[in-house]
Amino acid sequence: LDIRWASGATATGGTLAGDRLWEITEGAESTPREVPGTASQTATDPAAAADHKTRTVAFWAKQREAMRALKVDRDVARAVMLLREAVVLDPAHEDTRYYLASAQATLGDVPGALAELETLARLNPSSHRALARWGTLRAQTARNKADLVAAEASLLQAHDLNPEETGALLALGEIS
């Protein structure tokens, strides 16, 4: 594995097993770390392959139904229920977690929305939208200076990831 980071730095990660999720941090030792529980058994276990296919089909059916509830029917409460069911089927699906957080915020469940966005940011630390939405939501519901400081830190991180996106910058201006 040869890595060319966005900063221009390069690293060699060695040979990695396929069908797994690996995490590599720039600037660290660049030693790949396998994310636990991501090795697929589908190549060697027909039952696991069938289960994986069944879960995938069920996930996409739930996801489509949730998007229809959210965007067509405008039934946010139903969308939240369906998105939660979809997350159970695929806990690592970023769009599902993002839409779940947005729908929860719409319903006034700010702690639930913030928790989903935190999970999304843990799944993908480079998720600009998770960091920007978390910071904006935290700023909008701030009760004290510590909330604004946390919001500002998240928005700065989002802006650092994507300085061309102006939403985080505008929210930072409002916090200031």
Residue pairs with C-beta under 8 A, 6 or more apart in sequence:
1 12
1 13
1 14
1 15
1 16
1 32
2 10
2 11
2 12
2 13
3 10
3 11
3 12
3 13
3 24
3 26
3 30
4 10
5 11
5 26
7 26
9 26
9 27
11 24
11 26
11 30
12 30
13 22
13 24
13 30
13 31
13 32
14 32
16 22
16 32
17 34
17 39
19 39
19 40
19 42
19 43
20 34
20 35
20 38
20 39
20 40
21 34
21 35
21 38
22 32
22 33
22 34
22 35
23 32
23 33
23 34
23 35
24 30
24 31
24 32
24 33
40 48
40 52
41 48
41 49
42 48
42 49
42 52
43 49
55 89
55 90
56 90
58 89
59 86
59 89
59 90
59 93
62 82
62 83
62 85
62 86
62 89
63 83
63 86
63 93
63 95
63 96
65 82
66 79
66 82
66 83
66 86
66 96
66 99
67 79
67 99
69 75
69 76
69 78
69 79
69 82
70 76
70 79
70 83
70 99
70 103
76 103
76 106
76 107
77 107
79 99
79 103
80 100
80 103
80 104
80 107
80 109
83 96
83 99
83 100
83 103
84 100
86 93
86 96
87 93
87 96
87 97
87 100
90 96
92 123
94 120
94 123
94 124
94 127
94 130
97 116
97 117
97 119
97 120
97 123
98 116
98 117
98 120
98 129
98 130
98 133
100 116
101 112
101 113
101 114
101 116
101 117
101 120
101 133
102 113
102 133
104 110
104 112
104 113
104 116
105 113
105 137
110 137
110 141
113 137
114 134
114 137
114 138
117 130
117 133
117 134
117 137
118 134
120 127
120 130
121 127
121 130
121 131
121 134
124 130
126 161
128 158
128 161
128 162
128 165
128 168
129 158
131 154
131 155
131 157
131 158
131 161
131 168
132 154
132 155
132 158
132 165
132 167
132 168
132 171
134 151
134 154
135 150
135 151
135 152
135 153
135 154
135 155
135 157
135 158
135 168
135 171
136 151
136 155
136 167
136 168
136 171
138 147
138 148
138 150
138 151
138 154
139 147
139 148
139 151
139 152
139 155
139 171
139 174
139 175
141 147
142 148
142 151
148 175
151 171
151 175
152 172
152 175
155 168
155 171
155 172
155 175
156 168
156 172
158 165
158 168
159 165
159 168
159 169
159 172
162 168
163 169
